[in-house]
Structures are given as structure tokens and as C-alpha cells.
Amino acid sequence: MPVKNRYAELHAEITGWRRDFHAHPELMYEVHRTAARVAELLRGFGCDDVVEGVGRTGVVGVIRGKSQASGKVIGLRADMDALPIHEATGVAYASETPGMMHACGHDGHTAMLLGAAKYLCETRRFDGTAIVVFQPAEEGGAGGKAMVDDGLMERWGIQEIYGMHNMPGLPVGQFAIRPGALLASADEFEIVVTGKGGHAAMPHRAVDTTLVAAQILVTLQSVVARSVDPIKRVVLTVGTFETDSVASNVIAHSVKMKGTVRTLDGEYRSVAEARIREVAAGVAAAYGAQAEVTWEEGYPVTVNSPDETVYAAQVARMVAGDVDENVDPIMPAEDFSYMLEARPGAYIFVGNGDTAMCHHPEYNFDDEAIPAGASWYSGMVEARMPLG
């Protein structure tokens, strides 16, 4: 199961789809043009069924093999949404929408899965049913959860699910994966410190919330340093710090901080939340102030199932040769995690070469990765549901 010759024949066509998506990026759940085009193509390929509006704007295609005697159903997922970033690539097919671009390669993911769907519709050399899943709102909107909540797994009887993401820095068309935690959870917090505003020349008559908030910010770093097992991975970052003061000679009445906590170990999500609340309240009280913490739970840890990781790596090896089967986990988050909580499966990286990193204005998906990625998608169906 090397890179399939059919994808060499389809390469220009798949690249055309990808570049069209790239030129017309859409955000979050507002992927109406993209989803409509995906559905149109799937129907044109001859999918047995195409359903739109799953998880608001997701698209699901059903492809039945030459036989369904096995009763197996395998899901393949790609994400469709772009980012609110102004593109700086200078490519001929650059975004035509100011302030939006495909800066994470979801245009490539969608195009590769479409290529796999076309091939699977043509050949149907498998025993079972393939479900191709095109998801909105991966970039912060939890579209994966929305599709799961809309009955994705139950409605189509999905038993295993597989996904892919391009990886800048990994050679084009190469693959990397690991069992267990691959990407981090991502939770958000806000801390509002309230004290007593006053004149900067008379601090003894005020409760200086800027000082209190600064002490909280510094002390928060002890959560990772002293409340987390040193061999575990947790990142705590305060990204914004805003006072309600508008002048240098005014002591602010309140200060607002916002931050994020990332971890590869689910138990530390609750540990981090508890310690942040304790640190904020304790430090504020020591200075005569108050601190209110708001916690927003985000994407869970992306955890690859052991057996399904082996299957995914085997297919990747047949496509590309050597595969890194113990790649280091990384701290960005991914809402494919919700699908992996619902069903066993695996998420794999495919190389995007020496390009700008994802979420950068100069990022661009490398179309030379298309044959490998499409071959892996369709290979998962043929390998997990072989004929005969």
C-alpha cells in the first residue's frame, strides 16, 4: 500500500480543490461555502449518502465497500475552518477575504480527505463502510464536540475514527505518531482583582490592585513548579494584564488577567484550577484585596488508543516507509480529542516540510503532501476492512 498511483493522476485536481478552499477561507461554524462545495463533490463522487448540517455545518459522507459482511464502520475526519489572520504568503491563490486565511492547513486536510473519498468511491475495495467526516470550528469552536453531540458516532455506527494534521518541520509526506497523549488540553482562566483605587502619591489610603495582581501573576508560576510532578507536562501562561487606570498617577481599583493552562495529563486540569483559585484568593487576601477566578474548560487531551495507533502507523509505514512512532507530544490542543473520547482511534502528523509554523501569516500547506495524506486516509479503510 505505497502512495497510490491514482493520487498521482488526481494530484492536480485535488490541488485545485485545496487552492480554491485556500482562496475562500471561512471561520468557525460559518463554513457555508466550504461545506456546500464538499457536499457537492462527495455527491459527484458517488457517495452512498451525504448529510449536511451535522454539528451545525459539518458534512458526513457514507461510502459502502463491495461487501459489508464484516459489519465494520471506520470514520475519517478532516477540519474545514480557517483563522482570523491576514495572509502574507504572496501566493497566487492567496485569501480573497481580508483578515482571514488558512493558516493551519485545514484546506489541505479537507482536500486530502476529498481525494481519499473519490478514490474509495471509485474502487470500493473494502469490506464494510467508510464514513468521511468534514468538521467545522476546530479553531476554538469545539466543532468536534458539536458533531459528537449531534450523534455522529451513533447515527453512522462509527466504531473507530482516525484524523490527520500537517506538521511543518517534518519532511513532506513523512508521518509521526505516538500512543497515548499526543496534544494537550487547553483551559482558559480569568482573574479579576478588586481593591481600593486612589492617588498614586497616597498609596497608604488605597489597596494597590496592580501590585496585588503582579504578585498573583508571579506566584502562579509556583503552580507548575511546586504542585506538578516534575516529569509531567503542564504550561501555565498569563497572556493579558489590564488595569482600569488611565493615568500614571492613579492606583487602579481593579485589574483583570487572562491566561491558559495546557497539560498532557487530564488529572492536572483539576489540580491547576484548584491551585489557581487558592493562589489568587490567598495572595489577594494578604494585601486586603479580593480575587475572583473564572475558569473555562476547553479541549481535553488528545489521547491515541494503543491498538489504533499501531494500525495507523502500519498504514503510514506502507505509504512512506519509516515512521516516527514515538514523536514527542506537543502542547497545542485539538478538538479531535472529543471524537477520541467517544470512540477508539488515532491522530497522526503528516510532514509539511520547511515552511512557516501553523498560525503564522506566511504559513502555507505544501501540495506535495497530498498523495501521502490521501493514501493514508484511504489506506486506513482498506487495511482495517480488507476484502476477503
VOGU-3710 file (C-alpha; in Angstrom, 3 decimals, decimal comma):
1> mpvknryael> 0,000/0,000/0,000  2,529/2,648/-1,109  1,400/6,070/-2,337  -1,325/5,090/-4,741  -0,778/5,791/-8,429  -4,344/7,083/-8,638  -3,377/10,024/-6,444  -0,643/10,985/-8,885  -3,365/11,160/-11,543  -5,657/13,104/-9,214
11> haeitgwrrd> -2,949/15,374/-7,785  -3,707/18,401/-9,953  -7,447/18,098/-9,319  -7,038/17,739/-5,542  -4,586/20,660/-5,544  -7,207/22,713/-7,350  -9,773/21,978/-4,636  -7,242/22,856/-1,961  -6,298/26,177/-3,518  -9,935/27,105/-4,028
21> fhahpelmye> -10,575/26,495/-0,321  -7,452/28,485/0,478  -8,628/31,486/-1,553  -12,024/31,440/0,186  -11,371/30,902/3,913  -14,243/30,789/6,386  -14,217/30,907/10,183  -15,633/28,693/12,898  -19,137/27,434/12,077  -19,588/29,888/9,183
31> vhrtaarvae> -18,066/27,465/6,669  -21,112/27,538/4,403  -19,304/27,824/1,072  -16,712/25,222/2,007  -19,276/22,753/3,332  -21,502/23,188/0,281  -18,563/22,529/-2,044  -17,529/19,462/-0,022  -21,066/18,073/-0,205  -21,270/18,782/-3,929
41> llrgfgcddv> -18,020/16,948/-4,596  -18,991/13,965/-2,428  -22,264/13,580/-4,319  -20,372/13,834/-7,588  -18,020/11,058/-6,491  -21,000/8,763/-5,944  -21,108/8,609/-2,143  -23,977/6,418/-0,993  -25,248/9,194/1,242  -24,243/12,767/2,026
51> vegvgrtgvv> -25,649/14,593/5,043  -25,119/18,285/5,684  -25,680/20,328/8,826  -24,185/17,824/11,264  -22,902/19,722/14,310  -24,364/22,871/12,688  -22,292/22,986/9,493  -20,419/19,679/9,309  -20,715/17,269/6,386  -20,777/13,466/6,549
61> gvirgksqas> -20,348/11,151/3,565  -21,094/7,414/3,526  -19,147/5,046/1,245  -20,034/1,357/1,298  -17,496/-1,236/0,262  -18,019/-4,067/-2,211  -19,106/-6,095/0,802  -20,457/-5,171/4,219  -20,158/-8,697/5,654  -17,666/-7,539/8,276
71> gkviglradm> -20,148/-5,059/9,753  -17,237/-2,706/10,410  -17,519/1,075/10,154  -14,418/3,295/10,048  -14,542/7,090/10,346  -12,066/9,518/8,761  -12,095/13,170/9,821  -10,826/16,458/8,365  -11,404/20,024/9,587  -12,602/22,844/7,300
81> dalpiheatg> -12,273/26,199/9,117  -9,661/28,923/8,755  -8,201/31,552/11,111  -8,689/35,320/11,645  -5,186/36,119/10,341  -4,200/38,444/7,495  -2,298/36,366/4,931  1,278/37,270/3,990  2,272/34,367/1,705  2,084/36,233/-1,606
91> vayasetpgm> 0,869/33,102/-3,414  -1,335/33,476/-6,488  -4,235/31,751/-4,741  -3,971/33,781/-1,514  -7,020/34,573/0,571  -9,520/36,861/-1,103  -11,053/37,723/2,274  -9,112/40,345/4,250  -8,266/39,225/7,765  -8,905/35,539/7,150
101> mhacghdght> -6,605/32,785/5,941  -6,000/29,061/6,059  -3,016/29,385/8,373  -3,249/25,851/9,789  -3,648/23,698/6,677  -7,273/22,725/7,103  -7,688/23,430/3,400  -5,119/20,671/2,812  -6,773/18,274/5,256  -10,153/18,753/3,563
111> amllgaakyl> -8,692/18,318/0,085  -6,793/15,141/1,039  -9,885/13,546/2,570  -11,891/14,505/-0,523  -9,230/12,808/-2,640  -9,482/9,701/-0,491  -13,280/9,768/-0,762  -13,118/9,949/-4,558  -10,708/7,003/-4,697  -12,801/4,933/-2,268
121> cetrrfdgta> -15,957/5,632/-4,283  -14,184/4,518/-7,451  -12,635/1,332/-6,092  -14,680/0,224/-3,040  -12,031/-2,399/-2,334  -13,024/-2,931/1,270  -15,498/-4,910/3,342  -17,508/-2,521/5,481  -18,474/1,151/5,483  -16,275/4,253/5,394
131> ivvfqpaeeg> -17,604/7,462/6,929  -15,857/10,660/5,818  -16,339/13,477/8,324  -15,759/17,134/7,451  -15,831/19,215/10,615  -16,301/22,952/11,239  -14,950/25,120/14,040  -11,804/23,306/15,128  -10,130/26,654/15,805  -11,688/27,369/19,180
141> gaggkamvdd> -15,311/26,494/18,458  -15,295/22,827/19,531  -16,826/21,682/16,262  -15,665/18,155/17,015  -17,745/18,149/20,186  -20,705/19,624/18,311  -20,621/16,766/15,807  -20,287/14,148/18,550  -23,146/15,760/20,470  -25,203/15,672/17,262
151> glmerwgiqe> -24,916/11,887/17,235  -22,014/11,440/14,804  -20,870/8,122/16,222  -24,303/6,624/16,872  -26,084/7,821/13,722  -23,481/6,265/11,442  -22,351/3,435/13,711  -18,702/4,530/13,709  -16,507/2,011/15,556  -13,071/3,595/15,044
161> iygmhnmpgl> -12,094/7,113/13,980  -8,869/8,495/12,505  -7,617/12,009/11,850  -4,565/13,789/10,496  -2,780/17,131/10,826  0,071/18,521/8,782  3,302/19,248/10,630  5,774/21,929/9,485  9,351/20,820/10,119  8,612/17,174/9,334
171> pvgqfairpg> 9,748/16,184/5,803  6,954/16,365/3,248  4,943/13,150/3,152  6,551/11,591/6,228  4,465/10,554/9,242  4,793/10,780/13,023  2,579/9,428/15,788  2,626/8,116/19,341  0,240/6,153/21,572  -1,345/7,962/24,485
181> allasadefe> -1,295/11,738/24,918  -0,292/13,500/21,696  -1,681/17,026/22,138  -2,532/18,948/25,293  -5,768/20,058/26,850  -6,456/23,799/26,744  -8,345/25,570/29,531  -8,757/29,328/29,988  -8,980/31,400/33,151  -9,692/34,987/34,076
191> ivvtgkggha> -8,736/36,611/37,381  -10,288/39,907/38,422  -8,542/41,552/41,367  -10,514/44,225/43,212  -9,052/46,579/45,800  -9,395/50,282/46,507  -8,377/52,848/43,943  -6,628/56,022/44,909  -3,971/58,625/44,229  -0,515/57,309/43,363
201> amphravdtt> 1,008/59,798/45,827  -1,045/58,357/48,707  -0,799/54,574/48,358  -1,428/54,049/52,071  -5,025/55,119/51,519  -5,583/52,620/48,717  -5,314/48,891/48,119  -2,995/48,732/45,103  -4,528/46,113/42,822  -1,707/46,420/40,289
211> lvaaqilvtl> 0,778/45,305/42,940  -1,571/42,545/44,134  -2,201/41,273/40,620  1,511/41,309/39,845  2,184/39,221/42,958  -0,544/36,785/41,891  0,934/36,531/38,392  4,399/35,698/39,723  3,093/33,303/42,372  1,019/31,426/39,780
221> qsvvarsvdp> 4,267/30,063/38,358  4,655/28,064/41,548  1,608/26,023/40,485  3,734/24,329/37,817  6,982/24,448/39,781  5,636/23,082/43,059  2,224/21,450/42,501  3,010/19,311/39,444  5,086/16,136/39,225  8,352/17,293/37,552
231> ikrvvltvgt> 8,112/14,559/34,904  4,638/15,705/33,841  3,983/18,466/31,329  1,927/21,495/32,344  2,144/25,009/30,892  0,540/27,975/32,649  0,669/31,326/30,868  -0,923/34,676/31,689  -1,406/36,357/28,329  -3,161/39,621/29,228
241> fetdsvasnv> -2,881/42,060/32,162  -5,189/45,072/32,159  -5,830/47,740/34,820  -8,810/50,085/34,913  -6,430/53,009/35,426  -5,953/55,506/32,599  -3,214/57,638/34,136  0,206/57,118/35,662  -0,783/58,856/38,904  -3,856/56,692/39,578
251> iahsvkmkgt> -3,922/53,452/41,564  -6,338/51,144/39,798  -9,448/49,902/41,563  -9,391/46,617/39,631  -7,082/44,543/37,425  -8,034/41,773/35,008  -5,735/38,955/33,906  -6,429/36,204/31,405  -4,404/33,062/30,848  -4,330/29,475/29,686
261> vrtldgeyrs> -3,351/26,121/31,173  -2,122/23,290/28,947  -1,401/19,772/30,126  -0,907/16,275/28,746  -2,285/14,676/31,909  -6,010/15,099/32,500  -5,720/14,956/36,302  -3,693/18,183/36,307  -6,553/20,138/34,771  -8,405/19,988/38,080
271> vaearireva> -5,198/20,421/40,092  -4,323/23,578/38,157  -7,803/25,026/38,560  -7,847/24,427/42,306  -4,366/25,861/42,850  -5,037/28,950/40,696  -8,131/29,699/42,766  -6,204/29,180/46,020  -3,225/31,300/44,964  -5,370/34,156/43,664
281> agvaaaygaq> -7,583/34,272/46,763  -4,695/33,838/49,217  -2,389/36,463/47,743  -5,241/38,951/47,347  -6,339/38,449/50,943  -2,813/39,037/52,216  -2,947/42,541/50,708  -6,539/43,301/51,678  -7,921/42,756/48,186  -10,284/40,249/46,621
291> aevtweegyp> -9,741/37,987/43,605  -12,468/36,332/41,551  -11,443/33,468/39,259  -13,498/32,373/36,256  -12,491/29,031/34,749  -13,482/27,975/31,216  -12,862/24,335/30,368  -11,547/23,884/26,833  -10,445/20,963/24,675  -9,400/17,794/26,517
301> vtvnspdetv> -6,106/15,966/25,995  -5,872/14,254/22,592  -5,198/10,619/23,510  -4,431/7,990/20,870  -5,737/4,479/21,600  -2,904/1,917/21,758  -4,143/-0,606/19,181  -5,441/2,027/16,763  -2,093/3,840/16,932  -0,405/0,627/15,802
311> yaaqvarmva> -2,856/0,313/12,899  -2,320/3,943/11,877  1,463/3,562/11,989  1,347/0,364/9,943  -0,548/2,084/7,146  1,758/5,121/7,332  4,762/2,823/7,028  3,302/1,212/3,923  2,759/4,665/2,423  6,002/6,400/3,379
321> gdvdenvdpi> 8,494/3,849/4,691  9,953/4,869/8,041  7,524/6,346/10,565  8,331/8,084/13,835  6,160/6,031/16,204  7,245/7,871/19,359  7,113/11,521/18,375  7,248/13,990/21,252  3,803/15,215/22,310  3,146/18,921/21,802
331> mpaedfsyml> 1,190/21,488/23,810  -1,287/22,892/21,261  -4,809/21,499/21,592  -7,084/19,755/19,091  -10,817/19,092/19,260  -10,437/15,707/17,568  -9,930/14,825/21,240  -13,715/14,759/21,680  -14,033/12,151/18,938  -11,288/10,067/20,547
341> earpgayifv> -13,163/10,240/23,844  -16,226/8,859/22,056  -14,515/6,092/20,062  -11,091/4,428/19,862  -8,889/5,886/17,177  -5,701/7,743/16,416  -4,419/11,108/15,220  -1,291/11,283/13,055  1,027/14,023/11,779  1,989/14,255/8,092
351> gngdtamchh> 5,043/16,277/7,096  4,604/19,740/5,589  8,313/20,419/5,056  10,346/23,522/5,816  7,527/26,071/5,978  6,326/28,683/8,427  4,684/27,223/11,528  0,922/26,847/11,754  -0,962/30,043/12,748  1,716/32,208/11,096
361> peynfddeai> 0,739/34,710/8,346  3,302/33,129/5,988  2,213/29,536/6,579  1,162/27,569/3,502  0,189/23,950/3,033  2,581/22,038/0,745  0,578/20,387/-2,027  3,302/17,751/-2,434  1,989/16,195/0,790  -1,371/15,431/-0,827
371> pagaswysgm> -0,580/11,966/-2,273  0,799/10,676/1,028  -2,036/12,083/3,112  -4,787/10,866/0,790  -3,131/7,441/0,558  -3,064/7,173/4,356  -6,720/8,124/4,691  -7,903/5,554/2,138  -5,307/3,048/3,339  -6,850/3,086/6,813
381> vearmplg> -10,151/1,951/5,294  -8,630/-0,784/3,140  -6,331/-2,036/5,906  -8,950/-2,074/8,673  -11,680/-3,538/6,447  -9,929/-5,791/3,920  -11,892/-7,682/1,291  -11,889/-11,458/1,513
//
